[in-house]
């Protein structure tokens, strides 16, 4: 994606009092505290399919958390996981489902998955954001909802 294409693809909308930069089906929620990068939260596009995640965009966003609305057999591509692993500043990836194609090496720990490998029980992830820039991601399956500091990727 060229700079010109990225400028055309990125627009602005507001969600409550948090501004969002939208890129097709991707969204980044900027940090109002002025941290480097365009956003703290990156909603991964096209279910995390490799064709929908640009390494250039992932780097430019500088997000701390990526949320992926994948299915067990749709999205969650290993290439997407590698792109996210290489993104500047990314601390955490949360997924709607365990990605069968990804296996253990390309999925987050079970605590960060809304639905594990097996029958779908319709669990969800919920992003809650404050005007101050604080945010948390809740997991309906296990009640895991950590605020701002989501450390499991720091060991990369």
HELIX and SHEET records of a PDB file:
HELIX    1   1 UNK A    3  UNK A    9  1                                   7    
HELIX    2   2 UNK A   46  UNK A   48  5                                   3    
HELIX    3   3 UNK A   50  UNK A   52  5                                   3    
HELIX    4   4 UNK A   55  UNK A   61  1                                   7    
HELIX    5   5 UNK A   78  UNK A   85  1                                   8    
HELIX    6   6 UNK A  104  UNK A  106  5                                   3    
HELIX    7   7 UNK A  110  UNK A  112  5                                   3    
HELIX    8   8 UNK A  151  UNK A  153  5                                   3    
SHEET    1   A 7 UNK A  10  UNK A  15  0                                        
SHEET    2   A 7 UNK A  18  UNK A  23 -1                                        
SHEET    3   A 7 UNK A  26  UNK A  29 -1                                        
SHEET    4   A 7 UNK A  41  UNK A  44 -1                                        
SHEET    5   A 7 UNK A  65  UNK A  68  1                                        
SHEET    6   A 7 UNK A  92  UNK A  97  1                                        
SHEET    7   A 7 UNK A 113  UNK A 115  1                                        
SHEET    1   B 3 UNK A 125  UNK A 129  0                                        
SHEET    2   B 3 UNK A 135  UNK A 139 -1                                        
SHEET    3   B 3 UNK A 145  UNK A 147 -1                                        
END                                                                             
